[in-house]
Amino acid sequence: MKFTFDNWLLSRNDFHDKFNKGIPIPLKMMYGVIKKETEKCYYIEVEGKPTPSSTCLHCGRKITNKVSLYYGLGMVCGKHYGITNVSEENLEKKLEEIRSKLKKVKWVGLVPKKNVVIEDEISYEIIFEYKNKVYRVITTDETKVNEIKNKSDNILGIKTSKV
Ligand SMILES: [Zn+2]
């Protein structure tokens, strides 16, 4: 599931002090599961994932840098996670590194339901041709979908489903 948190949850506040050892949520958008649920709160386990986005996954501001749009972290915010020197030429090489760095950004804790929007993640099944071979890939990673669209010789089909 995809979680989008409001800005209040991204900063240190009384709620986090009381229930989450004072640790605010590190990214505006994260992915994971609901472990427990009460009437007003979710107890969640989430991690980061690169997501093509026009707003920053960390701070929610509009992204202006062209390369940053592909993985959803502005230049300044990316540095918090050790993501630097991403140019258009080495983006594909860097994406694996960005993926593994964001996967390590984890958070576990309690959030009030009114401060979070939860959506199903979209899973893509793509059948494509590359150098005269046909491949089938299933992924929820939109940066991977874009990579395949850019690199493959021919897209034979894309199916989406909610997970
Ligand atoms: Zn940012």
Residues whose N, C-alpha, C, O or C-beta is under 5 A from the ligand:
A	BS01	ZN	C56 H58 C59 G60 G74 C77
